[in-house]
Amino acid sequence: MNRFQVKKVAVLGAGVMGAQIAAHLVNVKVPVVLFDLPAKEGPKNGIVTRAIDGLKKLKPAPLGVAEDAALIGQANYEEHLEQLRDCDLIIEAIAERMDWKLDLYKKIAPFVAPHAIVASNTSGLSITKLSEALPEAIKPRFCGIHFFNPPRYMYLVELIATPTTQPVILDQLESFVTSGLGKGVLRAKDTPNFIANRVGIAGMLATMKEVENFGLSYDVVDDLTGKKLGRASSGTFRTADVVGLDTMAHVIKTLQDNLTLDSDPFYGSFGTPAVLKKLLELGHLGQKTKAGFYKKVGRDVLRFELESEDYVPGGQKADEVYGRMLKKPAAQRLALLRNAEGAQGQFLWAILRNSFHYAAVHLASIADNARDVDQAMRWGFGMKQGPFELWQEAGWLQVAQWINEDIAAGKTLCNAPLPEWVFQGPVAEAGGVHTPQGSYNPSTNAFEPRRQLPVYQRQHFPEALLGDGSARFETAGKTLHEDEAIRLWTLDDEVLIASIKSKMHAIGPGVVEGLQQGIELAEQQYKGLVIWSGDEPFSAGADLQSMLPAFMIAGVDAIEGAEHELQQLMLRLRYAGVPVVSAVRGLALGGGCELAVHSARRVVAMESYIGLVEVGVGLVPGAGGLTYIARRAAENAATSTGKDLLPFLTEGFTAAAMAKVGTSALESRKLGYLLDSDLIVPNKDELLYVALNEAKALFDGGWRAPIKRLFPVAGRSGLATIKGQLVNMRDGGFISQHDFHIGSLIANVVCGGDVDAGTLVSEEYLMALERKAFCSLIVHPKTQERIMGMLSTGKPVRN
């Protein structure tokens, strides 16, 4: 197998994007060196050093764990260009100035390795023009690579070839970015702003224009164009504030500078909106300057008013009738909006119609197929559906007719007709652009399947588009058992898969019973059991609501029985006759965390957030989480020369008592919820593939469950030390009396209760302490306040 190996990457430019790209490379264990200009004063690497220090303060955090900033190599163009010779991939990410980029390419060209790929992270400059400054030897290995900000979290990366880029280079880079960096890769044509920003920014400009036409306020528009419309919850104007109004203005200027009315009939709507001009003039750049379309004053959120050039009270909501309309099936929804009499409904129809119109007119020039446009809007702009998907779902020819009527009536942004392919040929016959055969390519007038690179064989269930006929994990494979709580099934007749189906994948009695059944079935017929669901979260924890009716009828005894069953499940997982692998993605909280830590192995998506959070509802972890902390402390202490258990216990106790949640898989490992032997997978869509392979490898390697054994605990002396610290925190006003009470109960369990230090105990002994603590709290009035507060508002109550 001839594989492109990326042993080291150079990132040129330590600005906001360059530094964050370097941070993400470190997250996924790719060695990286970050370059910038030599500093005029102080150490020559001063610019890079300051950029790396800045990564630790950025929110959302670009690094999985802040201390990994030290792993980013530092270099400058004056002293260290020789280091480029060792790099397999060079990503240029300096400012969007053609002249600066071309000058840098001339400087680095002599030091680029013969096999290395050179890629420019530009958001809109012509990749072909950039390539012209490179020697002939490098041109075949040069392309564009467009990360979206922030690069750790944004799934989309666009690759852009030049006429001289070798196809194999793009294949190699797509494979590395997909599997190595965990991204969704699209190939864009070398047109201004490529696919996502071309369609997305044009859509934002069109929205702003329609806002003026219909006289709506920004807060009402954001209420309409956020989650209700199946888009990012921040809506239109709050998204602009987050992105940065200067950044948005730059992308708009790229459209203005590189397009004309001849090349884009919508050019007339690309003027910089008056409100954006005024905000830029006032230095209000959005979130980064704490003022943009919105400004927070104390607890109040104000919105900008162009007429007064000042901020006025915000928080207005859209009329409820439109929220109800937006919940209707697509065909009915669009019909209601098109015929709406109110300004808000007419506005919604206008922006949806404009997005359909723009995407259809430009499909042939900006993308290879309709799939790429829809995925670009999903992955780059947080939409649940791309424009073509929604159009197709609502009835292709009916919506096309409505658009035509609006064009004829002069209601659209421009009078460009819809392309012929909309009404005639394969698309009209199929009722849309997405079919099981593939997505429509106007250049070939045919439906084209997804690109079949070997890397995509690692994705059993890639993100599906409406109408594309992709296999759905809910119905794929062979089902062995299914009810409303869980599905037990297999893809390959070798490993059993358990997919939890409850809301937020909460662990109630049905899930407990289903997992017990899954373990028995796996032990009889399969090599292992993988706990995986194709959607997030992994599990938000035990189902408290399902416990309440039993509690009301039978009191605390019913709760103790339910907790005992949960604990027995965890022990059954740990000591199962076949390896149990938890494939974690998203939240794994409380009982979800306990499920994971009792599995034989964890295979975890990079963006996973793991922790024991029961303190937030006034409880203690009650399904073996505290037992796990005590056992791990004993195991870690056994490898040390010291006899004192407490230093090994402190971090686990603190994590549980403060309800700490790892903000990445890397931080979850640091908190002790993942082991060094657990696998972290950059791409969420590869999770099942890796988990199945891991289960088979463990079984084929002769895996056996650990033998039950006793282990030492810190005892009453450890308990006294921890309680002393808790007293200081309570008396200092850092925690409440109830927090102190809960913390003391947690300490009692992890230290093993009132026993001598070093006393040997079993997991069952500690679990009995857990149950006792859990049951004593559930009848406590302050805990009940916290539970009811969380169930009614979704927010923790501090009391």
VOTOR-311882 format. One record per residue (C-alpha): residue number from 1; x, y, z. Coordinates in steps of 0.2 Angstrom, whole numbers. Each point is the difference from the previous one (the first is absolute). Example, Ala and Ser with C-alpha at 12.3 -4.5 7.8 and 13.67 -1.06 7.14 Angstrom:
REM residues 2
PT  num     px     py     pz
PT    1     62    -22     39
PT    2      6     17     -3
//
This chain:
REM residues 799
PT  num     px     py     pz
PT    1      0      0      0
PT    2      7     17     -5
PT    3     -6     12     13
PT    4      4     19      2
PT    5      7      1     17
PT    6      0     17      9
PT    7     14     -1     13
PT    8      1     19      2
PT    9     -9     16     -5
PT   10      5     18     -2
PT   11    -13     13      2
PT   12      6     17     -7
PT   13     -8     15      9
PT   14     -4      1     19
PT   15    -15     10     -2
PT   16    -17     -5      7
PT   17     -3    -14    -13
PT   18     18     -6     -2
PT   19      2     -2     19
PT   20    -16     -9      2
PT   21      4    -12    -15
PT   22     16     -4      9
PT   23     -9     -3     16
PT   24    -12    -12     -8
PT   25     15     -9     -8
PT   26      7     -3     18
PT   27    -18     -6      6
PT   28      1    -14    -13
PT   29     18     -4      4
PT   30      8      7    -16
PT   31     17      9      4
PT   32     -1     18     -6
PT   33     12     15     -1
PT   34     -8     17     -1
PT   35      9     14    -10
PT   36     -2     19     -1
PT   37     11     15     -3
PT   38     15      3     12
PT   39     -5     12     14
PT   40      8     17     -2
PT   41      3      1     19
PT   42      4    -14     12
PT   43      2    -18     -5
PT   44     -2     -4    -18
PT   45    -14    -12      3
PT   46    -10     13     10
PT   47    -14      1    -12
PT   48     -3    -19      0
PT   49      3     -1     19
PT   50    -14     13      3
PT   51    -12     -9    -12
PT   52      3    -16      9
PT   53     -3      8     17
PT   54    -16      7     -6
PT   55     -7    -17     -5
PT   56     -1     -4     19
PT   57    -12     15      2
PT   58    -11     -2    -15
PT   59    -18     -6      2
PT   60     -6    -12     -6
PT   61     16     -8      4
PT   62     10     -5    -16
PT   63     11    -12     10
PT   64     -7    -16      8
PT   65     11      3     15
PT   66      8     17      2
PT   67     18     -7      5
PT   68      1     -8    -18
PT   69      4     18     -6
PT   70     18     -5      5
PT   71      0    -13    -14
PT   72     -1     13    -14
PT   73     17      3     -7
PT   74      5     18     -2
PT   75      9      7    -15
PT   76      3     16    -11
PT   77      3      3    -18
PT   78     17      8      3
PT   79      8    -14     10
PT   80     -9    -17     -2
PT   81     -5     -2    -19
PT   82     11    -16      0
PT   83    -13     -8     12
PT   84    -12     -1    -15
PT   85     10    -13     -8
PT   86     -7    -13     13
PT   87    -18      5     -3
PT   88    -12    -11    -10
PT   89    -13     14      0
PT   90      2     18      0
PT   91    -16     11      3
PT   92      1     18     -4
PT   93    -12     11     11
PT   94      7     18     -1
PT   95    -11     15     -2
PT   96    -12      1    -16
PT   97     13     10    -10
PT   98      4     -7    -17
PT   99     17      9     -1
PT  100      5     -6     17
PT  101     -4    -18     -4
PT  102      9      0    -16
PT  103     15      8      8
PT  104      0    -14     14
PT  105     -1    -13    -13
PT  106     16      6     -9
PT  107      9      0     17
PT  108     -5    -18      5
PT  109      1     -9    -17
PT  110     18     -5      1
PT  111     -3     -9     17
PT  112    -16    -10     -5
PT  113      3    -19      0
PT  114     -2     -9    -17
PT  115    -15     -9      7
PT  116     -8     13     11
PT  117    -18      7     -4
PT  118     -1     19      1
PT  119    -17      7      4
PT  120     -7     18      2
PT  121    -13      2     14
PT  122     -9     15     -9
PT  123    -18      4      1
PT  124     -2      6    -17
PT  125     15      5    -10
PT  126      3     -8    -16
PT  127     10    -16      3
PT  128      6     -1    -19
PT  129      7     18      2
PT  130      9     -5     16
PT  131      8    -15     -9
PT  132      8     11    -13
PT  133     13      6     12
PT  134      6    -18      3
PT  135     14    -10     -9
PT  136     -7    -12    -13
PT  137      6    -15     11
PT  138    -12      6     15
PT  139    -15      5    -11
PT  140     -7    -18     -1
PT  141      1     -2     19
PT  142     -9     17      3
PT  143    -18      3      4
PT  144    -12     10     11
PT  145     -6     -6     17
PT  146    -13     10      9
PT  147     -3     -4     18
PT  148    -15      8      9
PT  149      2     10     16
PT  150      2     -6     13
PT  151      9    -15     -8
PT  152     -1    -12     14
PT  153    -19      1      0
PT  154     -5      3    -17
PT  155     -2    -16    -10
PT  156      2      7    -18
PT  157     16      2    -10
PT  158      0      5    -18
PT  159     14     -6    -12
PT  160      3     10    -16
PT  161     10     -7    -14
PT  162      9     11    -13
PT  163      1     -6    -19
PT  164     18     -7      4
PT  165     -5     -9     17
PT  166      3    -19     -2
PT  167    -16     -9      4
PT  168     10    -12     12
PT  169      5     15     10
PT  170    -18      4      4
PT  171     -4    -18      4
PT  172     14     -1     12
PT  173     -4     16      9
PT  174    -19     -4      0
PT  175      4    -16      9
PT  176     12      8     13
PT  177    -12     14      4
PT  178    -15    -12      1
PT  179      7    -13     11
PT  180     16      8      8
PT  181     -9     17      4
PT  182    -18     -6      1
PT  183     -7     11    -13
PT  184    -14      0    -13
PT  185      9      4    -17
PT  186     -8      8    -15
PT  187      9      4    -16
PT  188     -5     17     -6
PT  189      4      9    -17
PT  190     12     14      0
PT  191    -13     14      1
PT  192     -2     14     12
PT  193     -3     -6     18
PT  194     -2    -18     -7
PT  195    -16     -9      5
PT  196     -5      3     18
PT  197      4     19      2
PT  198     -6      3    -18
PT  199    -17     -6      4
PT  200      0      3     19
PT  201      6     19     -1
PT  202    -12      3    -15
PT  203    -14     -7     11
PT  204      5     11     14
PT  205      0     16    -11
PT  206    -16     -5     -8
PT  207     -8     -3     18
PT  208      7     18      5
PT  209     -8      7    -16
PT  210    -17     -8      3
PT  211      1      6     19
PT  212      0     17     -7
PT  213    -14     -3    -13
PT  214    -11     -7     14
PT  215      5     11     14
PT  216      4    -13     13
PT  217     12      2     15
PT  218     15    -11      2
PT  219     -6     -9     15
PT  220    -16     -5     -8
PT  221     10     -6    -16
PT  222     12    -10     11
PT  223    -15     -8      9
PT  224     -7     -5    -18
PT  225     17     -5     -8
PT  226      7    -11     14
PT  227     -6    -17      7
PT  228    -17      3     -6
PT  229      6      1    -18
PT  230     12    -15      3
PT  231     15     11      0
PT  232     13      5     12
PT  233     -8      5     17
PT  234      9     17     -1
PT  235    -11      5    -15
PT  236      7     13    -13
PT  237      6     15      9
PT  238      7     -8     16
PT  239      9    -12    -12
PT  240      8     15     -8
PT  241      5      7     17
PT  242      8    -17      4
PT  243      9     -1    -17
PT  244      6     18      2
PT  245     -7     15    -11
PT  246     17      4     -6
PT  247      2    -18     -6
PT  248    -17      0     -8
PT  249      4     17     -9
PT  250     16     -8     -7
PT  251    -10    -15     -7
PT  252    -13     12     -7
PT  253     14     11     -8
PT  254      7    -16     -8
PT  255    -17     -3     -9
PT  256      0     19     -5
PT  257     17      0     -6
PT  258      0    -17    -10
PT  259    -17      0     -7
PT  260    -10     11    -12
PT  261    -18      1     -6
PT  262      5    -11    -15
PT  263      8    -14     11
PT  264    -13      1     14
PT  265    -18      7     -4
PT  266     -3      2     19
PT  267     15     12      0
PT  268    -12     15      4
PT  269     -4     -8     17
PT  270     18     -1      5
PT  271      2     18      6
PT  272      6      2     18
PT  273    -16      3     10
PT  274     -1     18      7
PT  275     -1     -7     18
PT  276     16    -10     -2
PT  277      9     15     -7
PT  278     -6     10     15
PT  279      5    -13     13
PT  280     18     -2     -8
PT  281      1     19      0
PT  282     -4      0     19
PT  283     13    -14      3
PT  284    -14    -12      5
PT  285      7    -16     -7
PT  286    -11    -12      9
PT  287      4    -12     14
PT  288     19      4      0
PT  289     -4     19      4
PT  290    -15     -5     11
PT  291    -11     10    -11
PT  292     -7     -3    -18
PT  293    -18     -3     -5
PT  294     -2     -4     19
PT  295      8      6     16
PT  296     -2     -7     17
PT  297     -2     12     14
PT  298     -1     -9     17
PT  299    -13    -13     -3
PT  300     -9      9    -14
PT  301      4     -3    -18
PT  302     -3     16    -11
PT  303     -1      1    -18
PT  304      7     13    -12
PT  305    -12     12     -8
PT  306      7      8    -16
PT  307    -12     15      1
PT  308      6      6     17
PT  309     18     -8     -2
PT  310     -2     -6     17
PT  311     -6    -16     10
PT  312    -17     -3      5
PT  313     -9    -14     11
PT  314      0    -16     -9
PT  315     -8    -17      3
PT  316    -15      1    -12
PT  317     -6    -17     -6
PT  318     -9     -4    -16
PT  319    -19     -3     -1
PT  320     -4    -18      6
PT  321    -10     -4    -15
PT  322     16     -1    -10
PT  323      8    -11     12
PT  324    -15    -12     -2
PT  325      1      2    -19
PT  326     19     -5      0
PT  327     -5    -16      9
PT  328    -11     -6    -15
PT  329      6    -12    -13
PT  330     11      8    -13
PT  331    -13      2    -14
PT  332    -14      7     11
PT  333     13     11      9
PT  334      6      8    -16
PT  335    -18      2     -7
PT  336     -5      9     17
PT  337     15     11      0
PT  338     -3      5    -19
PT  339    -18      5      3
PT  340      3      8     17
PT  341     -7     17      2
PT  342     12      6     14
PT  343     17      7     -3
PT  344      9    -13     10
PT  345     -8    -14    -10
PT  346      4      9    -17
PT  347     17      3      6
PT  348      3    -19      4
PT  349     -6     -5    -17
PT  350     11     14     -9
PT  351     16     -6      8
PT  352     -4    -19     -3
PT  353     -5      4    -18
PT  354     16     11     -2
PT  355     11    -14      6
PT  356     -8    -13    -12
PT  357      2     13    -15
PT  358     18      4      4
PT  359      5    -18      2
PT  360     -8     -6    -16
PT  361      7     14    -10
PT  362     18     -3      6
PT  363      1    -18      3
PT  364      9     -4    -17
PT  365     13     14      3
PT  366      5     -3     19
PT  367     -2    -19      3
PT  368      1    -17     -8
PT  369    -17     -5      6
PT  370    -15      5     11
PT  371      6    -11     14
PT  372     15     11      3
PT  373    -11     16      1
PT  374    -12     -8     13
PT  375     14     -7     10
PT  376     10     16      0
PT  377    -15      9      7
PT  378     -2    -14     13
PT  379     18     -1      6
PT  380      5     18     -3
PT  381    -16     10      6
PT  382     -8    -12     12
PT  383    -16     -4    -11
PT  384    -10    -16      3
PT  385     -4      0    -19
PT  386      9      8    -14
PT  387    -11     10    -13
PT  388     -2    -14    -13
PT  389     -5    -12     14
PT  390    -14     11      6
PT  391     -5      4    -18
PT  392     -1    -18     -4
PT  393    -10     -5     16
PT  394    -13     14     -3
PT  395     -3     -6    -18
PT  396     12      4    -14
PT  397    -10      6    -14
PT  398    -13      9     11
PT  399     13     10      8
PT  400      9      3    -16
PT  401    -17      7     -7
PT  402     -1     12     15
PT  403     17      6     -3
PT  404     -4      3    -18
PT  405    -15     10      4
PT  406      9     11     12
PT  407     14      3    -13
PT  408    -14      5    -12
PT  409     -8     11     13
PT  410     17      9      4
PT  411      0     -6     18
PT  412     17     -9     -1
PT  413     17      8      3
PT  414      4     -1    -19
PT  415    -10     -6    -16
PT  416     12    -14     -4
PT  417    -10    -15     -6
PT  418      1    -17      8
PT  419     12    -11    -10
PT  420     -9    -12    -12
PT  421      5    -15      9
PT  422    -12      5     14
PT  423    -15     -4    -11
PT  424      6    -12    -13
PT  425     10    -16      0
PT  426      7    -11     15
PT  427     -4     12     14
PT  428    -18      3     -5
PT  429     -3    -18     -3
PT  430      8     -5     17
PT  431     -9     14     10
PT  432     16      7      6
PT  433     19      0     -1
PT  434      4    -14     13
PT  435     -4    -18     -5
PT  436      7    -17      6
PT  437     11      1    -16
PT  438      8     16      5
PT  439     -2     19      0
PT  440     -3     10    -15
PT  441     15      7    -10
PT  442     -5     13    -12
PT  443     16     -1    -10
PT  444     -3    -19     -5
PT  445    -20      1      2
PT  446      1    -15     11
PT  447     -1     -6     18
PT  448     17     -3      7
PT  449      4    -12     15
PT  450     11      5     15
PT  451     19      0     -3
PT  452      6    -18      4
PT  453     17      3      8
PT  454      6    -14     12
PT  455     -2     11     15
PT  456    -19      1     -2
PT  457      0    -19      3
PT  458      3      5     18
PT  459    -17      9      0
PT  460    -14    -13      2
PT  461    -13     14      1
PT  462      6     16     -7
PT  463    -12     15      2
PT  464    -15     -3    -12
PT  465     -9     12    -11
PT  466    -19      0     -3
PT  467     -3    -12    -14
PT  468     17     -7     -2
PT  469     -5    -17      5
PT  470     14     -2     13
PT  471     -1    -14     12
PT  472     -7      6     17
PT  473      7     -7     16
PT  474    -17     -2      7
PT  475     -5    -13    -12
PT  476     17     -7     -7
PT  477      7    -17      3
PT  478     -9    -14      9
PT  479    -11      4     15
PT  480      0    -13     14
PT  481    -11      9     12
PT  482     -8     17      0
PT  483    -12     10     11
PT  484     -3     18      4
PT  485     16      1     11
PT  486     13     -9     -9
PT  487      5     -9    -17
PT  488     12    -15      0
PT  489      6     -4    -17
PT  490     15     -5    -10
PT  491      9      6    -16
PT  492     12    -14     -3
PT  493     -7    -15     10
PT  494     16      2     11
PT  495     -3     14     12
PT  496    -17      4      8
PT  497     -4     19      1
PT  498    -11      8     13
PT  499     -8     16     -5
PT  500    -10      9     13
PT  501    -16      9     -6
PT  502     -6      9     15
PT  503     -1     19      1
PT  504     18      7      2
PT  505      4    -19      1
PT  506     -4      1     19
PT  507      2    -17      9
PT  508    -17     -6      7
PT  509     -6    -17      4
PT  510     -3     -5    -18
PT  511     18      5     -5
PT  512      7    -10     15
PT  513    -10    -15     -5
PT  514      5      2    -18
PT  515     19      1      4
PT  516     -1    -15     11
PT  517     -8    -10    -14
PT  518     13      7    -12
PT  519     14     -7     11
PT  520     -8    -17      1
PT  521     -3     -1    -18
PT  522     18      6     -4
PT  523      8    -13     11
PT  524    -10    -13     -8
PT  525      2      4    -19
PT  526     12     15     -3
PT  527     18      6      3
PT  528     -5     15      9
PT  529    -13     14      4
PT  530      1     18     -6
PT  531    -11     13      8
PT  532     -2     13    -14
PT  533    -14     12     -7
PT  534      1      9    -16
PT  535     -5     16      8
PT  536      5     10     15
PT  537      1     -1     15
PT  538      8    -16      6
PT  539    -11      1     15
PT  540     -5     14     11
PT  541     -1    -11     15
PT  542    -13     -9     11
PT  543    -18      3     -4
PT  544     -5     10     16
PT  545    -18      3     -7
PT  546     -3    -19     -1
PT  547      5     -2     18
PT  548    -12     13      7
PT  549    -16    -10     -2
PT  550      7    -15     10
PT  551      7     12     13
PT  552    -17      8      2
PT  553     -8    -17      3
PT  554     13    -11      9
PT  555     12     13      7
PT  556     18     -1      1
PT  557      0    -19     -1
PT  558     -5      1    -18
PT  559     15     11     -3
PT  560     12    -11      8
PT  561     -6    -15    -10
PT  562      2     10    -16
PT  563     17      6      5
PT  564      5    -18      4
PT  565     -6     -6    -17
PT  566     11     14     -8
PT  567     15     -5     10
PT  568     -2    -18     -5
PT  569     -1      4    -18
PT  570     17     10      2
PT  571      8    -16      8
PT  572     -8    -11    -13
PT  573      8     11    -14
PT  574     17      0      9
PT  575      1    -18      2
PT  576     -9     -6    -16
PT  577      6    -15     -9
PT  578      3     10    -16
PT  579      8     18     -1
PT  580    -12     14      1
PT  581      5     16     -9
PT  582     -9     16      3
PT  583      1     11    -16
PT  584     -2     17      8
PT  585     -5     16    -10
PT  586     -7     16      8
PT  587     -6      0     18
PT  588      4    -15     12
PT  589     -6      7     16
PT  590     -4     -8     17
PT  591     -7    -18     -4
PT  592      7      2    -18
PT  593     17      3      7
PT  594     -2    -15     12
PT  595     -5    -11    -15
PT  596     16      5     -9
PT  597     12     -2     14
PT  598     -7    -18      4
PT  599      3     -5    -18
PT  600     15    -10     -5
PT  601      6     14    -12
PT  602     -6     17     -5
PT  603      1      7    -18
PT  604     -4     18      1
PT  605     -3     14    -13
PT  606     11     15      3
PT  607    -15     11      4
PT  608     -6    -10     15
PT  609     -4      7     17
PT  610      1    -12     14
PT  611     -3      2     18
PT  612    -10     -4     16
PT  613    -12     14      2
PT  614    -12     -7     13
PT  615      5     14     13
PT  616     -9     12    -12
PT  617    -17     -8      5
PT  618      5     -2     19
PT  619      5    -19     -2
PT  620     16    -10      0
PT  621      5    -12    -14
PT  622    -10    -15      4
PT  623      4    -13    -14
PT  624     18     -4      4
PT  625      8     16     -4
PT  626      8      3     17
PT  627      4    -18      1
PT  628     10      2    -16
PT  629      9     15      7
PT  630      5     -9     15
PT  631      6    -16    -10
PT  632     10     11    -12
PT  633      9      9     14
PT  634      5    -17      7
PT  635      6     -6    -17
PT  636     10     15     -3
PT  637      7      0     18
PT  638      6    -18     -3
PT  639     12      6    -13
PT  640      8     13     11
PT  641     13     -3     14
PT  642    -11     11     12
PT  643    -12     -8     12
PT  644    -12     15      1
PT  645    -16     -2    -10
PT  646     -6     18      2
PT  647     10      8    -13
PT  648     -7    -12    -13
PT  649    -18      3      6
PT  650      0     19      1
PT  651     -3      3    -19
PT  652    -14    -13     -2
PT  653     -8      7     16
PT  654      1     18     -6
PT  655     -7     -4    -17
PT  656    -15     -9      8
PT  657     -3     13     14
PT  658      1     15    -12
PT  659     -9     -9    -14
PT  660     14      3    -12
PT  661     -3     -5    -18
PT  662     14     -2    -12
PT  663     -2     13    -14
PT  664      8    -12    -13
PT  665      5    -19      0
PT  666     18      6      4
PT  667     -6      9     16
PT  668    -11    -15      5
PT  669     15    -10     -1
PT  670      9     12     12
PT  671    -14     -1     12
PT  672      2    -19      0
PT  673    -16     -5     -9
PT  674     10     -7    -15
PT  675     16    -10      2
PT  676     15      0    -11
PT  677     -5    -16     -9
PT  678    -17      8     -5
PT  679     -1      7    -18
PT  680     -4     18     -5
PT  681     -7      1    -18
PT  682      0     17     -8
PT  683    -14     -3    -12
PT  684    -17     -4      8
PT  685     -6    -10    -16
PT  686     15    -13      3
PT  687     -5     -4     18
PT  688    -10    -15     -3
PT  689     13     -7    -13
PT  690     14      2     13
PT  691    -11     -7     15
PT  692     -4    -16    -10
PT  693     18     -3     -5
PT  694      5      3     18
PT  695    -13    -13      7
PT  696      6    -13    -13
PT  697     19      4      4
PT  698     -3     -2     18
PT  699     -9    -17     -2
PT  700     12     -7    -13
PT  701     14      5     11
PT  702     -7    -12     13
PT  703     -8     13     11
PT  704     -7     -5     17
PT  705     -9     10     13
PT  706     10      6     15
PT  707     -1    -11     16
PT  708     -9      8     14
PT  709     12      5     14
PT  710      0     10     16
PT  711      9     17      0
PT  712      6     12     14
PT  713     -9     16      4
PT  714      6     16      9
PT  715    -12     -3     15
PT  716     -4     12     14
PT  717     16     10     -1
PT  718     -2      4    -18
PT  719    -18      4      3
PT  720      5     12     14
PT  721     13      9    -11
PT  722    -13      3    -14
PT  723    -14      6     12
PT  724     13     12      7
PT  725      1      8    -17
PT  726    -19      0     -2
PT  727     -2      9     16
PT  728     12     14     -6
PT  729     -9      1    -16
PT  730    -17      1      9
PT  731      6     13     13
PT  732      8     10    -14
PT  733    -16      2     -9
PT  734      5    -11    -15
PT  735    -13    -13      3
PT  736    -17     -1      8
PT  737     -4    -11     15
PT  738     -9    -12    -11
PT  739     15     -1    -12
PT  740     11     -4     16
PT  741    -12    -14      5
PT  742      0     -7    -18
PT  743     19      1     -1
PT  744      2     -8     17
PT  745    -11    -15     -6
PT  746     11     -1    -16
PT  747     16      0     11
PT  748     -8    -14     11
PT  749     -2    -11    -15
PT  750     16      2     -9
PT  751     10     -2     17
PT  752    -10    -16      4
PT  753     -9      7     15
PT  754      5     -2     19
PT  755     15    -12     -3
PT  756     18      0      2
PT  757     11      7    -14
PT  758      5    -15    -11
PT  759    -15    -11      4
PT  760     -4    -11    -14
PT  761    -18      2     -7
PT  762    -10     -7    -15
PT  763     -9     10    -13
PT  764    -17     -7      7
PT  765      5      8     17
PT  766      3     17     -7
PT  767    -16     -1    -11
PT  768    -10     -3     16
PT  769      7     16      7
PT  770     -4      9    -16
PT  771    -18     -6      1
PT  772     -2      5     18
PT  773      7     17     -4
PT  774    -11      2    -15
PT  775    -16     -6      9
PT  776      3     12     15
PT  777      2     15    -12
PT  778    -16     -4    -11
PT  779    -11      3     15
PT  780      9     16      5
PT  781    -10     16     -3
PT  782     14     10     -8
PT  783      4    -15    -12
PT  784    -18     -1     -5
PT  785      1     19     -4
PT  786     15     -3    -11
PT  787     -9    -15     -9
PT  788    -16     10     -3
PT  789      9     15     -6
PT  790     10    -10    -12
PT  791    -15     -9     -7
PT  792    -10     16     -2
PT  793     13     12     -6
PT  794     14    -11     -6
PT  795     12     11     11
PT  796      8     -4     16
PT  797     -6      7     16
PT  798     13      7     13
PT  799     -6     -2     18
//
